[in-house]
Amino acid sequence: MNDYRACTGCGICVLPCPVWQETRDLSLTLAGRALALQGGATALDLRESLEACVTCGACEPVCPEEIDTVGMTLDLRRSVPLDLPELDRGNGEKGSFLPGDSLRRHRLHDVVLQRLGVSSVDGSDISAGIEAGRTVSPDRQRQFLDCLVGAELIVDDGILHRPLRSWGFQVIGLGEALLRKSPELRATDLYVIETRGYHSDFQRLVRFYDELRQRVGCEMNLDLQRAAIATGAASLQGRTGKGGIDAAGQARWILEGRVVERIVVECVDDMEPFQEITDLPVVHLAEVTP
Amino acid sequence: MKNCVVAPDSLQGIPRQQTNTGLWSGEGWGRFLSELKTHDVDVREGRADRSLYQTDGGGVAQGRPHGVVIARSAKQIATILRAAQEHGVPVTTRGGGLTTEGESVAFGGLLLAMNGMSRVRSIDKENLTVRTEAGIYWHALAEVLRRQGLDYLSAPLNLTASVGGTLGVGGIDVNSPKYGCSADQAVALQVVTPTGEIRECSEAENPDLFERVLLGYGQFGVITEATMKIRPYTPCSMHYFYYGSLRTAIEDLQLLANEDAADYCGILTMLDRAVNLLVAFDSDERERQFFSRWRRRLRGHGETGFAARMAAYYALRPWKVKEALYLRERKTALMPQFEPSHHIRKGKIVDRSVVFSRAVWKFWGGQQMVIPDLSTNAEKFVEAVERGNVVCREYFPHYTLYCVGIKLNGWRERYELSCIPPDAEGMAWGCEFEPMIKGATYSRDHLQSFKNAIYDIGVDMNTSYYRFGGMMKGYIRRAFGNELVDKHLALKRKADPAMILNADVIF
């Protein structure tokens, strides 16, 4: 993949960007960062932009120049890490399922384990470290990797999909894993895809979800480019309540003009923003999976 | 070329320096800033903010503003323009930044980032119009309209062009033979004049301003809101016909457009001898009519028939193997991008404009882009394209020609100093000459010489050139003559006494 120098300023990446959707400020988008870097700006000059990004990854699959947009943003964050508290280390238990920090603490955690018949590994500190731009110690990384068992990992936390693949693991998202169990979905549903995992494996998953959409007939949080629109609630800033974007505003944009009767989410973080703006039932995919 | 004050020998091309604007000295910037601060206008002067706007889609012009303002309201822009008039500070407006001659690059002064104003205000489903802030990208407008089962009429293939920027210069698509240029879809505008007055204008209200601002190259005001015609959204069925001759393909394109035989039609070339005529339809009925009435009159081939002909052609000319391989590689890489499975439903393409826009950037985009173009009446079109094709061949190993018709609804004042050639009746014809320069390195002078050579054809044939950003300042008097340019210059001076709004773009 290419780096910021390949950016032509076409602006296509701006279109699905939730930060753009909220602010209409190019300097806070991936294109803004890439063009500013081309013009001689440094990571320090881009602090505000780097803090704004929710790393949903929608910019990456739509980029005609095939720029590693998420990698670029996370690399820059290593120079100016997000000022957010570190999370506790995992407990060292082994398994093949990595829940995100929110799901691990949620009542649905046990439901998911039951539906999938797996045990979970706590990698929240690793995930938060990567997202914030902090260095993860080699010892902790080794300890974390030693906890992962099985040929295929089910990873709820989308920010971990790329690094785990780069470390040689086969990875699928929680949504895809539950969809294999034939959940009860309806044509009147709005199905909300977890964005980070989706965009990290876009070429495969765009077809996977397109097939689902055709089969069920439901709406999805996809834009015209088939990028998934993020609420931003799953970002580190969204989870810690420090910065980020207005998740409820994003949920409102996802719902705008769509006539649905129920909202089904893959990521527990996406439940609250929808619950805040609508009286429609908002359920997690695990709750409609037998 | 009577009325032309330049020497006849200069018609063969002008030095690039003539089209470059000077860097503004900065005199008055401090006072300007102080005044804006009293009105709570946020002017950004940091390195990151200034550098991200340092070039445009062309990638050749390089310049930085003294400061950047993200446009937020007509009132804010009015404040800025009043202060700019008083302190003599140039203001450059920028939407998608897809100009190719540096028109949206600020060489000092203030850059006004119009995409800060990009919300849809309202949709009138009954009368099929949308009111939107003008800094919106066409794609973002499509995104909102699609949720309501609606679509805009016609927009540039580059969907990150802004609505306001497009209305100022033209805007064409493969459905321009049916709907005309994007500028002609405007029903009403909110404009901030260069002296800072906020005015609503339309054919009924302030019609002079309306006609000046549309196709006005940003000279006569900042378009802050636009009411545009829209239509129900439909997926479309597409067909490609292949030609070995550019002339034959153009003649067939003109036949289809003149007879309104298709909802979309245009030409994209891969090689001189591999010319692609795209034909598409919004309804099954229109598609059936085409195949029953028009298909047999077209001289183009289907894919299989054309592939067989090309195979025979290259089998007899083995020394052209490289060309054959290029053609095959191009076909293999390009066509799937135009028909991705997740955008196809029941044989029809869904969200065509998204697919095309990304493919255009992927295959024709780059750090530098030169897309000179010519616009003519029907009679001159084949000659203009063929002459332009010869120029392309001289300058680049590979290039694409993109040809469409542009429907005209009578003569309008807005066409006077614009992309629409004065002698076109009913339909104007446009061709973009797009070298494939991705991955290659060309000097700025090489690219400029190429553009000059294309525009010289326009001057020689007494015609025009079109689309956004195509109007080179150095050519405007050659193309239109002194009398017309001086008339518009006088209008500009009257509207913009300090000549601060998008200075040096055409005058």
Chai-1 contact restraints between the chains, C-beta under 6 A:
chainA,res_idxA,chainB,res_idxB,connection_type,confidence,min_distance_angstrom,max_distance_angstrom,comment,restraint_id
A,T8,B,G365,contact,1.0,0.0,6.0,A-B,restraint_1
A,T8,B,G366,contact,1.0,0.0,6.0,A-B,restraint_2
A,T8,B,Q367,contact,1.0,0.0,6.0,A-B,restraint_3
A,C10,B,T160,contact,1.0,0.0,6.0,A-B,restraint_4
A,C10,B,W361,contact,1.0,0.0,6.0,A-B,restraint_5
A,C10,B,G365,contact,1.0,0.0,6.0,A-B,restraint_6
A,G11,B,G96,contact,1.0,0.0,6.0,A-B,restraint_7
A,G11,B,T160,contact,1.0,0.0,6.0,A-B,restraint_8
A,L15,B,H139,contact,1.0,0.0,6.0,A-B,restraint_9
A,R24,B,G116,contact,1.0,0.0,6.0,A-B,restraint_10
A,R24,B,S118,contact,1.0,0.0,6.0,A-B,restraint_11
A,D25,B,I70,contact,1.0,0.0,6.0,A-B,restraint_12
A,S27,B,D49,contact,1.0,0.0,6.0,A-B,restraint_13
A,G32,B,L52,contact,1.0,0.0,6.0,A-B,restraint_14
A,L35,B,L52,contact,1.0,0.0,6.0,A-B,restraint_15
A,A36,B,A48,contact,1.0,0.0,6.0,A-B,restraint_16
A,A36,B,S51,contact,1.0,0.0,6.0,A-B,restraint_17
A,A36,B,L52,contact,1.0,0.0,6.0,A-B,restraint_18
A,G39,B,S51,contact,1.0,0.0,6.0,A-B,restraint_19
A,G39,B,Q54,contact,1.0,0.0,6.0,A-B,restraint_20
A,G40,B,S51,contact,1.0,0.0,6.0,A-B,restraint_21
A,A41,B,R47,contact,1.0,0.0,6.0,A-B,restraint_22
A,A41,B,A48,contact,1.0,0.0,6.0,A-B,restraint_23
A,A41,B,S51,contact,1.0,0.0,6.0,A-B,restraint_24
A,D45,B,R47,contact,1.0,0.0,6.0,A-B,restraint_25
A,D45,B,A48,contact,1.0,0.0,6.0,A-B,restraint_26
A,L46,B,A48,contact,1.0,0.0,6.0,A-B,restraint_27
A,P64,B,R358,contact,1.0,0.0,6.0,A-B,restraint_28
A,P64,B,W361,contact,1.0,0.0,6.0,A-B,restraint_29
A,P64,B,K362,contact,1.0,0.0,6.0,A-B,restraint_30
A,P64,B,G365,contact,1.0,0.0,6.0,A-B,restraint_31
A,V206,B,H342,contact,1.0,0.0,6.0,A-B,restraint_32
A,D210,B,H342,contact,1.0,0.0,6.0,A-B,restraint_33
A,D223,B,E143,contact,1.0,0.0,6.0,A-B,restraint_34
A,L224,B,E143,contact,1.0,0.0,6.0,A-B,restraint_35
A,L224,B,D351,contact,1.0,0.0,6.0,A-B,restraint_36
A,L224,B,V354,contact,1.0,0.0,6.0,A-B,restraint_37
A,Q225,B,V354,contact,1.0,0.0,6.0,A-B,restraint_38
A,R226,B,H342,contact,1.0,0.0,6.0,A-B,restraint_39
A,E256,B,R147,contact,1.0,0.0,6.0,A-B,restraint_40
A,G257,B,R147,contact,1.0,0.0,6.0,A-B,restraint_41
A,G257,B,Q148,contact,1.0,0.0,6.0,A-B,restraint_42
